[in-house]
């Protein structure tokens, strides 16, 4: 019996397949079960074309592990293959009978083929050192045996088989120091893999399970075998929403270990048209413990007709929606051979865009209809949405700007930007915000006095990402954002008299280049002085950026503002050169402390305060 060789390109691809393409060896079972399901689909289709009604229970996919002989058998009662088809489909890698069949029946309804690439079968060689296929085609008496030990080649001989279908016998490799192949002979491990990857194949996947029970009238136990269906067969997400209760959705959420909490929102959508897919997604109620670590893997499980292609497909979700859990099942997607090919799938990208729109719509609905629940959600994941605004140079603003919440001076509660805009007085030019560690601290800042005194609402930015996010947002509803420490707040206040210009110049000379300018303030009410800024970098941004590697570049252009109506101001006017320098140092350093910025020379500042106190005593 002459051994036949794989074609040269097929031999190279087989070597690559065995050693490189699949990083998880366990998926071989998924591939072979999918092929068996595919063969059963073809048989069902043929039966329908001949006018008979196929019995789906007959198309059982049987798994049989044998520890003693180190074999695992996957058997189906599908359409089967003859000699020519074995030669064509298994002798040439990437020659897919399934793909050809799909093309033949593309215009007909009721046929959905999982496998479209002929390489899936060869994943068997990742765990087996020898593979034997025995197949008999429907309508033919002859059966054929295909055998191969890898890239060396294969043989095809005639044999006998009682009924049509295909049996694949894998001789499992021996264990090595780094690989445990015994797991693929363990009935519980096999059962787990079926649950993980093929739970929703529509045909029963069965295996004889060895169990134990008490003997009758005895305390002793005996072993027995019982055929068990390993897969649930009917995906929850493929059921009509009318059939499902909230408890059904919650049970699935917990069964899939999406979270220990209850989800705040369940999104179950079925799309048909140019794109066809079903999505079942959950908005968790609490932050996963590892969510803000590099160990967290975002993404949805990706299925093709009930067969899991990828456990976490990151490309289905933008990073700012990375907290969403769930899955997508599409008949338009193929069981591609690699993550790289999947990333290039234009249908996947189109589905991702649709999912992003759906998630946004559902979150907006939650915000409008259940404010309390949305607030809890935002407490958990609002920071991620803000980073979404900041990332990609504000490209996500249209998606995210109406999902963002900030605490407001109105009642210290959350508000949307739309609600803030709706409440704005006609004379208000900007959306005002203050930055700081807490709402109370921002409210007490000298720079906040003028804004609040005008009756304007103030947004409290208490997270380091807040200001960076609105810098990318730039504006909302044609109203620009304005930090209360900005040197120009747009107030129509009366400008201070020019008679103070010389005094401000002297204070600027005393402080040197530590400030960009000194000016009489139009915003202060009770405080003697404050710092404002000019340019793109605010004081809070300076603090955040100073913690990074480019600290020397992260400097705000500071302006010291003096309250000409404060009781201290006449003393500034009457001070001699040395006293003015002393008062300027104290006012500037106090303004730094209020803003949470470090004092360059604490000893000099303390000495200045003591000297001032000593002068007061005398």
KOLBAPA-704686 format. One record per residue (C-alpha): residue number from 1; residue in one letter; x negated, y, z. Coordinates in Angstrom, 3 decimals, padded with zeros to 6 digits. Last residue first. Layout:
BEGIN
(NUM; A; (X; Y; Z))
...
***
This chain:
BEGIN
(618; X; (-005.357; 095.918; 067.482))
(617; X; (-003.165; 092.877; 067.564))
(616; X; (-002.172; 093.291; 063.895))
(615; X; (-005.832; 093.594; 062.921))
(614; X; (-006.581; 090.336; 064.737))
(613; X; (-003.710; 088.650; 062.938))
(612; X; (-005.076; 089.814; 059.579))
(611; X; (-008.537; 088.557; 060.505))
(610; X; (-007.108; 085.219; 061.538))
(609; X; (-005.221; 084.923; 058.222))
(608; X; (-008.345; 085.807; 056.212))
(607; X; (-010.438; 083.317; 058.196))
(606; X; (-007.894; 080.580; 057.496))
(605; X; (-007.987; 081.359; 053.760))
(604; X; (-011.789; 081.344; 053.705))
(603; X; (-011.802; 077.976; 055.476))
(602; X; (-009.181; 076.536; 053.093))
(601; X; (-011.296; 077.398; 050.012))
(600; X; (-009.701; 076.272; 046.724))
(599; X; (-006.228; 075.935; 048.182))
(598; X; (-004.415; 072.892; 046.805))
(597; X; (-001.073; 073.194; 045.010))
(596; X; (002.245; 072.248; 046.603))
(595; X; (004.084; 075.225; 045.120))
(594; X; (004.601; 076.786; 048.562))
(593; X; (000.922; 076.223; 049.312))
(592; X; (-000.166; 078.036; 046.138))
(591; X; (002.104; 081.006; 046.966))
(590; X; (000.565; 081.134; 050.436))
(589; X; (-002.874; 081.145; 048.826))
(588; X; (-001.972; 084.080; 046.584))
(587; X; (-000.374; 086.123; 049.368))
(586; X; (-003.307; 085.510; 051.719))
(585; X; (-005.965; 086.357; 049.153))
(584; X; (-004.087; 089.491; 048.063))
(583; X; (-003.756; 090.594; 051.681))
(582; X; (-007.519; 090.313; 052.261))
(581; X; (-008.420; 092.036; 048.997))
(580; X; (-005.987; 094.826; 049.827))
(579; X; (-007.502; 095.151; 053.286))
(578; X; (-010.993; 095.502; 051.790))
(577; X; (-009.946; 098.066; 049.174))
(576; X; (-007.825; 100.172; 051.540))
(575; X; (-004.232; 099.261; 052.192))
(574; X; (-001.376; 101.781; 051.980))
(573; X; (000.380; 100.245; 048.955))
(572; X; (-000.078; 096.721; 050.283))
(571; X; (001.350; 097.812; 053.629))
(570; X; (004.329; 099.290; 051.817))
(569; X; (004.902; 095.832; 050.224))
(568; X; (005.159; 093.852; 053.460))
(567; X; (008.760; 094.920; 054.108))
(566; X; (009.773; 093.277; 050.772))
(565; X; (011.348; 095.383; 048.029))
(564; X; (008.283; 095.382; 045.768))
(563; X; (008.323; 091.571; 045.681))
(562; X; (004.984; 090.614; 044.105))
(561; X; (004.646; 088.067; 041.297))
(560; X; (001.366; 086.191; 040.861))
(559; X; (001.124; 084.816; 037.320))
(558; X; (-000.416; 081.417; 036.642))
(557; X; (-001.423; 079.958; 033.262))
(556; X; (-001.038; 076.281; 034.139))
(555; X; (-004.147; 074.127; 034.048))
(554; X; (-004.338; 070.561; 032.746))
(553; X; (-007.641; 070.622; 030.879))
(552; X; (-009.869; 069.696; 033.820))
(551; X; (-007.501; 066.880; 034.801))
(550; X; (-007.936; 065.014; 031.526))
(549; X; (-008.186; 061.555; 033.147))
(548; X; (-004.854; 061.845; 034.947))
(547; X; (-003.831; 063.133; 038.386))
(546; X; (-004.232; 066.696; 037.149))
(545; X; (-001.529; 065.967; 034.589))
(544; X; (001.136; 065.585; 037.260))
(543; X; (000.065; 068.654; 039.239))
(542; X; (-000.304; 070.763; 036.103))
(541; X; (003.147; 069.644; 034.963))
(540; X; (004.575; 070.896; 038.253))
(539; X; (002.878; 074.278; 037.783))
(538; X; (004.205; 074.597; 034.260))
(537; X; (002.244; 073.986; 031.060))
(536; X; (003.629; 075.399; 027.812))
(535; X; (002.725; 079.078; 028.309))
(534; X; (003.183; 081.565; 031.115))
(533; X; (003.676; 080.634; 034.734))
(532; X; (005.243; 081.956; 037.916))
(531; X; (003.779; 082.115; 041.392))
(530; X; (005.575; 083.723; 044.292))
(529; X; (005.418; 086.770; 046.557))
(528; X; (007.027; 088.584; 049.480))
(527; X; (010.023; 086.232; 049.799))
(526; X; (013.499; 087.559; 050.535))
(525; X; (014.894; 088.439; 047.089))
(524; X; (012.403; 087.609; 044.349))
(523; X; (013.421; 087.567; 040.669))
(522; X; (012.408; 090.961; 039.231))
(521; X; (008.796; 090.707; 040.399))
(520; X; (006.071; 093.348; 040.168))
(519; X; (003.174; 091.875; 038.259))
(518; X; (-000.157; 090.119; 038.669))
(517; X; (-001.694; 088.382; 035.653))
(516; X; (-003.581; 085.329; 034.444))
(515; X; (-004.417; 084.269; 037.960))
(514; X; (-007.515; 082.548; 039.329))
(513; X; (-009.476; 084.690; 036.862))
(512; X; (-010.145; 087.409; 039.430))
(511; X; (-008.085; 087.576; 042.607))
(510; X; (-009.293; 091.037; 043.675))
(509; X; (-009.139; 092.337; 040.104))
(508; X; (-005.531; 091.156; 039.825))
(507; X; (-004.699; 092.922; 043.114))
(506; X; (-006.211; 096.138; 041.718))
(505; X; (-004.212; 095.832; 038.475))
(504; X; (-001.000; 095.295; 040.431))
(503; X; (-001.681; 098.485; 042.388))
(502; X; (-002.336; 100.442; 039.180))
(501; X; (000.892; 099.196; 037.594))
(500; X; (003.110; 099.961; 040.589))
(499; X; (004.007; 103.494; 039.366))
(498; X; (005.255; 101.890; 036.165))
(497; X; (008.564; 101.389; 037.944))
(496; X; (009.944; 097.874; 038.164))
(495; X; (012.142; 096.644; 035.304))
(494; X; (015.862; 096.639; 035.943))
(493; X; (017.205; 093.117; 035.667))
(492; X; (018.730; 091.636; 032.543))
(491; X; (017.451; 088.185; 033.492))
(490; X; (015.895; 086.157; 030.682))
(489; X; (013.813; 083.987; 033.012))
(488; X; (010.462; 085.225; 031.718))
(487; X; (007.474; 084.311; 033.914))
(486; X; (008.586; 080.673; 034.037))
(485; X; (008.731; 079.372; 037.608))
(484; X; (012.488; 078.766; 037.306))
(483; X; (011.732; 076.339; 034.454))
(482; X; (013.849; 077.109; 031.401))
(481; X; (015.603; 074.678; 029.110))
(480; X; (016.873; 076.058; 025.821))
(479; X; (020.556; 076.371; 024.996))
(478; X; (021.583; 075.411; 021.457))
(477; X; (023.797; 072.590; 022.791))
(476; X; (020.816; 071.069; 024.540))
(475; X; (017.286; 072.316; 024.089))
(474; X; (013.642; 071.304; 024.009))
(473; X; (014.367; 067.553; 024.333))
(472; X; (010.622; 066.903; 024.284))
(471; X; (010.079; 069.487; 027.008))
(470; X; (013.185; 068.036; 028.641))
(469; X; (011.429; 064.673; 029.103))
(468; X; (008.144; 066.163; 030.335))
(467; X; (010.109; 068.084; 032.946))
(466; X; (011.795; 064.975; 034.291))
(465; X; (008.886; 062.497; 034.165))
(464; X; (007.429; 063.515; 037.540))
(463; X; (010.730; 062.874; 039.275))
(462; X; (012.485; 065.473; 041.470))
(461; X; (013.895; 067.765; 038.788))
(460; X; (016.801; 069.649; 040.394))
(459; X; (019.091; 071.439; 037.942))
(458; X; (020.114; 074.973; 038.927))
(457; X; (023.487; 076.613; 038.333))
(456; X; (023.526; 080.367; 037.888))
(455; X; (025.271; 082.618; 040.370))
(454; X; (022.752; 085.422; 039.838))
(453; X; (021.514; 084.874; 043.382))
(452; X; (020.885; 081.224; 042.526))
(451; X; (018.534; 082.161; 039.686))
(450; X; (016.788; 084.885; 041.660))
(449; X; (016.235; 082.756; 044.732))
(448; X; (014.904; 079.679; 042.948))
(447; X; (011.428; 081.168; 042.425))
(446; X; (011.019; 081.591; 046.189))
(445; X; (011.478; 077.830; 046.658))
(444; X; (014.122; 076.801; 049.198))
(443; X; (016.357; 075.070; 046.635))
(442; X; (013.386; 073.143; 045.242))
(441; X; (012.448; 071.857; 048.699))
(440; X; (016.000; 070.805; 049.493))
(439; X; (016.356; 068.990; 046.181))
(438; X; (013.203; 067.000; 046.839))
(437; X; (009.586; 066.606; 045.720))
(436; X; (009.637; 069.528; 043.328))
(435; X; (010.720; 070.953; 039.998))
(434; X; (013.311; 073.609; 039.294))
(433; X; (015.725; 073.817; 036.398))
(432; X; (017.622; 076.465; 034.484))
(431; X; (019.584; 075.882; 031.281))
(430; X; (019.093; 079.222; 029.558))
(429; X; (020.807; 082.429; 028.446))
(428; X; (023.538; 082.815; 031.065))
(427; X; (025.794; 085.776; 030.188))
(426; X; (028.767; 083.606; 029.235))
(425; X; (028.731; 081.733; 032.527))
(424; X; (027.710; 078.057; 032.244))
(423; X; (030.228; 075.441; 033.418))
(422; X; (030.619; 073.660; 030.054))
(421; X; (026.839; 073.564; 029.648))
(420; X; (026.358; 071.801; 032.992))
(419; X; (029.064; 069.274; 032.092))
(418; X; (027.349; 068.584; 028.767))
(417; X; (023.978; 068.165; 030.475))
(416; X; (025.488; 065.488; 032.689))
(415; X; (025.790; 066.109; 036.405))
(414; X; (024.717; 064.215; 039.494))
(413; X; (025.533; 065.605; 042.918))
(412; X; (023.787; 068.383; 044.873))
(411; X; (027.121; 070.275; 044.892))
(410; X; (026.604; 072.931; 042.232))
(409; X; (022.841; 072.942; 042.811))
(408; X; (022.607; 070.020; 040.393))
(407; X; (021.198; 066.496; 040.404))
(406; X; (020.275; 065.337; 036.945))
(405; X; (021.842; 062.780; 034.600))
(404; X; (020.746; 061.531; 031.177))
(403; X; (023.109; 059.483; 028.994))
(402; X; (024.128; 062.446; 026.815))
(401; X; (020.532; 063.149; 025.761))
(400; X; (019.726; 059.499; 025.038))
(399; X; (020.657; 058.529; 021.494))
(398; X; (020.299; 061.950; 019.871))
(397; X; (017.050; 062.552; 021.777))
(396; X; (015.348; 059.353; 020.623))
(395; X; (012.764; 061.049; 018.371))
(394; X; (011.597; 063.190; 021.286))
(393; X; (007.901; 062.802; 020.590))
(392; X; (007.982; 058.972; 020.492))
(391; X; (008.184; 058.821; 024.288))
(390; X; (009.605; 061.617; 026.451))
(389; X; (013.253; 060.857; 025.795))
(388; X; (012.681; 057.133; 026.371))
(387; X; (010.799; 058.008; 029.560))
(386; X; (013.991; 059.667; 030.715))
(385; X; (016.004; 056.545; 029.904))
(384; X; (013.572; 054.407; 031.929))
(383; X; (013.830; 056.778; 034.905))
(382; X; (017.607; 056.467; 034.763))
(381; X; (017.411; 052.715; 035.338))
(380; X; (018.402; 052.011; 038.940))
(379; X; (019.809; 055.346; 040.093))
(378; X; (021.391; 055.615; 036.661))
(377; X; (023.292; 052.366; 037.170))
(376; X; (024.530; 053.585; 040.538))
(375; X; (025.674; 056.843; 038.939))
(374; X; (027.388; 054.896; 036.170))
(373; X; (029.327; 052.938; 038.772))
(372; X; (030.526; 056.152; 040.469))
(371; X; (031.420; 057.844; 037.186))
(370; X; (033.617; 055.016; 035.927))
(369; X; (035.492; 056.156; 032.814))
(368; X; (033.228; 058.765; 031.229))
(367; X; (029.865; 057.303; 032.253))
(366; X; (031.017; 053.748; 031.487))
(365; X; (032.149; 054.854; 028.028))
(364; X; (028.821; 056.579; 027.441))
(363; X; (027.069; 053.377; 028.477))
(362; X; (029.188; 051.351; 026.065))
(361; X; (028.501; 053.691; 023.150))
(360; X; (024.746; 053.755; 023.843))
(359; X; (024.640; 049.952; 024.028))
(358; X; (026.517; 049.654; 020.729))
(357; X; (024.273; 052.152; 018.938))
(356; X; (021.156; 050.316; 020.104))
(355; X; (022.703; 046.985; 019.090))
(354; X; (023.345; 048.273; 015.570))
(353; X; (019.746; 049.435; 015.169))
(352; X; (018.461; 046.086; 016.436))
(351; X; (020.737; 044.213; 014.003))
(350; X; (019.263; 046.218; 011.124))
(349; X; (015.734; 045.454; 012.290))
(348; X; (016.539; 041.752; 012.527))
(347; X; (018.024; 041.836; 009.048))
(346; X; (014.833; 043.410; 007.714))
(345; X; (012.761; 040.476; 009.007))
(344; X; (009.185; 041.726; 009.459))
(343; X; (009.144; 041.019; 013.189))
(342; X; (010.307; 037.471; 012.483))
(341; X; (007.318; 036.862; 010.226))
(340; X; (004.962; 037.934; 013.009))
(339; X; (006.751; 035.864; 015.634))
(338; X; (006.030; 032.793; 013.589))
(337; X; (007.559; 029.930; 011.650))
(336; X; (010.940; 031.495; 011.066))
(335; X; (014.101; 029.706; 012.082))
(334; X; (016.147; 031.903; 009.792))
(333; X; (018.413; 034.812; 010.601))
(332; X; (021.672; 035.586; 008.812))
(331; X; (023.677; 033.102; 010.903))
(330; X; (023.103; 035.357; 013.877))
(329; X; (023.165; 034.810; 017.631))
(328; X; (022.018; 037.627; 019.927))
(327; X; (021.302; 037.245; 023.616))
(326; X; (021.480; 038.799; 027.058))
(325; X; (019.758; 041.268; 029.347))
(324; X; (019.484; 045.051; 028.985))
(323; X; (016.687; 046.601; 031.093))
(322; X; (014.556; 047.254; 028.002))
(321; X; (016.996; 049.905; 026.787))
(320; X; (014.287; 052.604; 026.841))
(319; X; (011.868; 050.151; 025.245))
(318; X; (014.009; 049.787; 022.125))
(317; X; (015.760; 046.419; 021.916))
(316; X; (015.858; 043.606; 019.356))
(315; X; (012.107; 043.757; 018.755))
(314; X; (011.388; 042.398; 022.237))
(313; X; (012.743; 038.961; 021.325))
(312; X; (012.622; 037.077; 024.618))
(311; X; (013.474; 033.361; 024.469))
(310; X; (012.908; 033.114; 020.723))
(309; X; (014.502; 030.965; 018.055))
(308; X; (017.237; 029.475; 020.226))
(307; X; (019.612; 027.318; 018.233))
(306; X; (023.297; 028.286; 018.454))
(305; X; (023.642; 029.341; 014.822))
(304; X; (020.301; 031.167; 014.862))
(303; X; (019.590; 032.358; 018.367))
(302; X; (017.507; 035.205; 019.801))
(301; X; (017.222; 035.729; 023.532))
(300; X; (017.145; 039.443; 024.228))
(299; X; (014.117; 041.546; 025.044))
(298; X; (011.994; 042.831; 027.882))
(297; X; (009.212; 040.846; 029.500))
(296; X; (008.182; 042.094; 032.940))
(295; X; (004.604; 041.158; 033.856))
(294; X; (003.248; 044.635; 033.049))
(293; X; (005.128; 045.975; 036.049))
(292; X; (008.052; 048.381; 036.332))
(291; X; (010.687; 045.661; 036.036))
(290; X; (008.934; 043.200; 038.372))
(289; X; (011.532; 043.198; 041.169))
(288; X; (014.388; 043.403; 038.679))
(287; X; (016.274; 046.717; 039.062))
(286; X; (019.859; 046.295; 040.178))
(285; X; (023.323; 046.224; 038.602))
(284; X; (022.225; 044.714; 035.339))
(283; X; (023.689; 045.919; 032.007))
(282; X; (024.611; 042.691; 030.238))
(281; X; (024.601; 041.656; 026.599))
(280; X; (026.426; 039.035; 024.534))
(279; X; (025.837; 039.628; 020.848))
(278; X; (027.404; 037.900; 017.864))
(277; X; (025.999; 038.323; 014.393))
(276; X; (026.875; 038.885; 010.757))
(275; X; (025.373; 041.810; 008.889))
(274; X; (026.748; 042.941; 005.531))
(273; X; (030.113; 042.062; 007.066))
(272; X; (030.955; 040.496; 010.388))
(271; X; (030.084; 041.747; 013.869))
(270; X; (031.120; 040.084; 017.145))
(269; X; (030.594; 041.977; 020.378))
(268; X; (030.423; 041.062; 024.045))
(267; X; (029.033; 043.834; 026.243))
(266; X; (029.244; 043.229; 029.989))
(265; X; (028.713; 046.179; 032.331))
(264; X; (027.718; 046.669; 035.961))
(263; X; (026.217; 043.185; 036.122))
(262; X; (026.515; 041.303; 039.434))
(261; X; (023.306; 040.913; 041.417))
(260; X; (020.977; 037.923; 041.363))
(259; X; (019.875; 038.758; 037.841))
(258; X; (019.582; 037.455; 034.288))
(257; X; (019.132; 033.966; 035.700))
(256; X; (020.953; 032.352; 032.737))
(255; X; (023.383; 030.696; 035.142))
(254; X; (023.862; 034.029; 036.928))
(253; X; (024.964; 035.892; 033.817))
(252; X; (026.962; 032.865; 032.614))
(251; X; (028.911; 032.843; 035.884))
(250; X; (029.457; 036.599; 035.611))
(249; X; (030.900; 036.260; 032.109))
(248; X; (033.239; 033.485; 033.155))
(247; X; (034.251; 035.484; 036.254))
(246; X; (035.197; 038.432; 034.063))
(245; X; (037.516; 036.110; 032.186))
(244; X; (037.090; 034.551; 028.784))
(243; X; (039.629; 033.218; 026.285))
(242; X; (040.645; 036.697; 025.115))
(241; X; (037.000; 037.464; 024.412))
(240; X; (037.138; 034.723; 021.798))
(239; X; (034.520; 032.027; 022.218))
(238; X; (031.267; 032.268; 020.302))
(237; X; (029.511; 033.989; 023.220))
(236; X; (030.264; 031.102; 025.564))
(235; X; (028.532; 028.711; 023.195))
(234; X; (030.392; 025.445; 022.598))
(233; X; (028.052; 022.429; 022.413))
(232; X; (027.348; 022.063; 026.170))
(231; X; (024.247; 019.998; 025.446))
(230; X; (022.867; 016.927; 027.204))
(229; X; (025.650; 014.414; 026.566))
(228; X; (024.874; 011.478; 028.849))
(227; X; (024.676; 007.780; 028.196))
(226; X; (024.349; 005.888; 031.428))
(225; X; (021.606; 003.630; 032.670))
(224; X; (021.493; 001.784; 035.970))
(223; X; (019.171; 001.570; 038.949))
(222; X; (020.118; -000.092; 042.209))
(221; X; (020.135; 001.153; 045.754))
(220; X; (020.327; -000.753; 049.002))
(219; X; (022.726; 000.138; 051.792))
(218; X; (025.010; -002.689; 050.739))
(217; X; (028.680; -003.559; 050.242))
(216; X; (028.487; -002.484; 046.595))
(215; X; (025.057; -001.348; 045.602))
(214; X; (024.290; 002.282; 046.121))
(213; X; (023.464; 004.267; 043.021))
(212; X; (020.478; 005.191; 040.887))
(211; X; (020.144; 006.854; 037.499))
(210; X; (018.345; 006.244; 034.216))
(209; X; (019.701; 008.534; 031.505))
(208; X; (020.479; 007.163; 028.048))
(207; X; (020.325; 010.249; 025.831))
(206; X; (022.871; 012.234; 023.853))
(205; X; (022.968; 015.409; 021.771))
(204; X; (026.627; 015.936; 020.834))
(203; X; (027.085; 017.972; 017.642))
(202; X; (027.797; 021.725; 017.803))
(201; X; (024.252; 022.709; 018.811))
(200; X; (024.810; 025.057; 021.747))
(199; X; (022.343; 023.707; 024.280))
(198; X; (019.568; 023.482; 021.728))
(197; X; (016.680; 025.508; 023.157))
(196; X; (016.861; 025.603; 026.945))
(195; X; (019.403; 022.887; 027.595))
(194; X; (017.643; 020.548; 025.166))
(193; X; (014.325; 021.373; 026.796))
(192; X; (015.741; 020.653; 030.260))
(191; X; (017.043; 017.240; 029.143))
(190; X; (013.644; 016.394; 027.718))
(189; X; (012.029; 017.345; 031.020))
(188; X; (014.555; 015.226; 032.909))
(187; X; (014.038; 012.198; 030.662))
(186; X; (010.247; 012.323; 030.899))
(185; X; (008.503; 011.236; 027.702))
(184; X; (007.709; 014.771; 026.538))
(183; X; (006.231; 015.516; 029.967))
(182; X; (003.642; 012.800; 029.412))
(181; X; (001.882; 015.114; 026.949))
(180; X; (000.041; 016.990; 029.695))
(179; X; (-002.649; 019.104; 028.042))
(178; X; (-005.882; 020.557; 029.462))
(177; X; (-007.843; 017.527; 030.587))
(176; X; (-006.134; 015.409; 027.952))
(175; X; (-002.997; 013.283; 028.014))
(174; X; (-002.448; 010.699; 025.284))
(173; X; (-000.448; 011.757; 022.260))
(172; X; (003.192; 010.810; 021.802))
(171; X; (004.033; 008.336; 019.069))
(170; X; (007.018; 010.073; 017.512))
(169; X; (009.769; 008.050; 015.829))
(168; X; (012.150; 010.019; 013.609))
(167; X; (015.359; 008.215; 012.718))
(166; X; (017.476; 009.424; 009.807))
(165; X; (021.001; 008.797; 008.608))
(164; X; (022.963; 006.208; 006.695))
(163; X; (023.728; 002.914; 008.456))
(162; X; (022.048; -000.449; 009.056))
(161; X; (018.527; 000.488; 008.001))
(160; X; (016.130; -001.705; 006.042))
(159; X; (012.690; -000.967; 004.612))
(158; X; (011.023; 000.358; 001.487))
(157; X; (007.614; 001.957; 001.875))
(156; X; (006.312; 005.521; 001.881))
(155; X; (002.788; 006.297; 003.091))
(154; X; (001.224; 009.512; 004.349))
(153; X; (-001.904; 011.658; 004.214))
(152; X; (-005.010; 012.488; 006.226))
(151; X; (-003.312; 015.682; 007.520))
(150; X; (-001.549; 013.835; 010.309))
(149; X; (-001.037; 010.227; 011.285))
(148; X; (001.708; 009.674; 008.710))
(147; X; (004.572; 007.288; 008.025))
(146; X; (007.665; 007.458; 005.792))
(145; X; (009.972; 004.430; 005.811))
(144; X; (012.744; 004.113; 003.265))
(143; X; (016.247; 002.683; 003.227))
(142; X; (018.020; 001.191; 000.220))
(141; X; (021.784; 000.788; 000.160))
(140; X; (022.753; 004.206; -001.217))
(139; X; (025.959; 006.228; -000.797))
(138; X; (024.600; 008.253; 002.120))
(137; X; (020.806; 008.274; 002.147))
(136; X; (018.847; 005.952; 004.372))
(135; X; (015.955; 007.230; 006.472))
(134; X; (013.134; 005.882; 008.605))
(133; X; (010.576; 008.520; 009.609))
(132; X; (007.369; 007.567; 011.421))
(131; X; (005.072; 010.098; 013.075))
(130; X; (001.619; 009.402; 014.514))
(129; X; (-000.638; 011.458; 016.787))
(128; X; (002.383; 013.162; 018.326))
(127; X; (002.650; 016.379; 020.370))
(126; X; (001.589; 019.085; 017.919))
(125; X; (002.264; 016.656; 015.070))
(124; X; (006.000; 017.046; 015.624))
(123; X; (005.654; 020.693; 014.548))
(122; X; (005.543; 019.152; 011.087))
(121; X; (009.334; 018.961; 010.892))
(120; X; (009.627; 022.725; 011.247))
(119; X; (007.513; 023.429; 008.143))
(118; X; (010.285; 022.951; 005.592))
(117; X; (011.812; 026.349; 006.221))
(116; X; (015.525; 027.022; 005.984))
(115; X; (016.734; 025.119; 009.024))
(114; X; (020.032; 026.142; 010.576))
(113; X; (022.535; 025.580; 007.788))
(112; X; (026.004; 027.079; 008.083))
(111; X; (028.759; 025.722; 005.889))
(110; X; (032.365; 026.752; 006.467))
(109; X; (032.764; 028.946; 003.407))
(108; X; (031.335; 028.366; -000.067))
(107; X; (029.309; 030.913; -002.051))
(106; X; (025.976; 029.811; -000.666))
(105; X; (026.651; 026.137; -001.361))
(104; X; (023.719; 025.372; -003.662))
(103; X; (021.440; 027.992; -002.073))
(102; X; (021.979; 026.451; 001.329))
(101; X; (021.169; 023.016; -000.087))
(100; X; (017.869; 024.333; -001.456))
(99; X; (016.942; 025.793; 001.926))
(98; X; (017.906; 022.616; 003.712))
(97; X; (015.812; 020.539; 001.348))
(96; X; (012.857; 022.662; 002.317))
(95; X; (009.595; 022.397; 000.491))
(94; X; (007.504; 024.359; 003.007))
(93; X; (005.081; 021.436; 003.363))
(92; X; (005.088; 018.991; 000.490))
(91; X; (005.254; 015.285; 001.233))
(90; X; (008.055; 015.598; 003.754))
(89; X; (010.739; 017.226; 001.602))
(88; X; (009.694; 016.033; -001.853))
(87; X; (008.466; 012.568; -001.050))
(86; X; (011.239; 011.963; 001.455))
(85; X; (013.691; 013.269; -001.154))
(84; X; (012.332; 010.929; -003.823))
(83; X; (012.472; 007.933; -001.506))
(82; X; (016.043; 008.552; -000.364))
(81; X; (017.103; 010.895; 002.412))
(80; X; (019.831; 010.865; 005.084))
(79; X; (023.176; 012.686; 005.068))
(78; X; (023.568; 012.727; 008.827))
(77; X; (023.891; 009.958; 011.357))
(76; X; (021.023; 011.261; 013.529))
(75; X; (018.084; 009.810; 015.440))
(74; X; (015.290; 011.449; 017.456))
(73; X; (012.933; 008.835; 018.905))
(72; X; (010.232; 009.465; 021.515))
(71; X; (007.395; 006.989; 021.885))
(70; X; (004.730; 006.301; 024.479))
(69; X; (005.253; 002.501; 024.258))
(68; X; (005.742; 002.115; 028.001))
(67; X; (007.294; 005.550; 028.446))
(66; X; (010.031; 005.049; 025.874))
(65; X; (012.136; 008.162; 025.165))
(64; X; (015.342; 007.849; 023.151))
(63; X; (017.193; 010.928; 021.895))
(62; X; (020.407; 010.466; 019.926))
(61; X; (022.070; 013.122; 017.764))
(60; X; (025.768; 012.214; 017.415))
(59; X; (027.441; 012.886; 014.121))
(58; X; (030.299; 010.504; 014.859))
(57; X; (031.848; 013.047; 017.226))
(56; X; (032.235; 015.399; 014.259))
(55; X; (034.662; 013.023; 012.556))
(54; X; (034.793; 014.243; 008.974))
(53; X; (038.185; 014.721; 007.292))
(52; X; (038.184; 013.214; 003.809))
(51; X; (038.729; 014.994; 000.476))
(50; X; (035.410; 014.209; -001.181))
(49; X; (034.232; 017.805; -000.742))
(48; X; (035.075; 017.606; 002.961))
(47; X; (032.981; 014.471; 003.355))
(46; X; (030.050; 016.077; 001.528))
(45; X; (030.237; 019.076; 003.861))
(44; X; (030.267; 016.891; 006.923))
(43; X; (027.228; 014.988; 005.608))
(42; X; (025.396; 018.235; 004.962))
(41; X; (026.209; 019.521; 008.438))
(40; X; (024.891; 016.273; 009.924))
(39; X; (021.587; 016.755; 008.082))
(38; X; (021.348; 020.285; 009.504))
(37; X; (022.056; 019.054; 013.012))
(36; X; (019.253; 016.519; 012.607))
(35; X; (016.928; 019.259; 011.338))
(34; X; (017.866; 021.416; 014.299))
(33; X; (017.128; 018.522; 016.644))
(32; X; (013.699; 018.162; 015.023))
(31; X; (012.891; 021.856; 015.342))
(30; X; (014.122; 022.194; 018.929))
(29; X; (012.121; 019.147; 019.918))
(28; X; (008.960; 020.621; 018.391))
(27; X; (009.592; 023.721; 020.532))
(26; X; (007.742; 022.139; 023.460))
(25; X; (004.357; 022.813; 021.880))
(24; X; (004.548; 026.484; 022.749))
(23; X; (001.961; 028.549; 020.858))
(22; X; (003.313; 027.493; 017.497))
(21; X; (001.356; 028.566; 014.449))
(20; X; (-002.173; 027.631; 015.430))
(19; X; (-003.370; 024.076; 015.838))
(18; X; (-000.797; 021.756; 014.327))
(17; X; (000.576; 024.244; 011.855))
(16; X; (-002.852; 025.388; 010.722))
(15; X; (-003.847; 021.818; 009.992))
(14; X; (-000.511; 021.314; 008.207))
(13; X; (-001.054; 024.491; 006.202))
(12; X; (-004.426; 023.231; 004.990))
(11; X; (-002.916; 019.889; 003.997))
(10; X; (-000.019; 021.620; 002.251))
(9; X; (-002.380; 023.773; 000.206))
(8; X; (-004.291; 020.663; -000.899))
(7; X; (-001.189; 018.616; -001.666))
(6; X; (-000.620; 015.913; 000.897))
(5; X; (-002.262; 012.654; 000.025))
(4; X; (-000.570; 009.356; -000.623))
(3; X; (-001.806; 006.181; 001.031))
(2; X; (-001.714; 003.150; -001.217))
(1; X; (000.000; 000.000; 000.000))
***
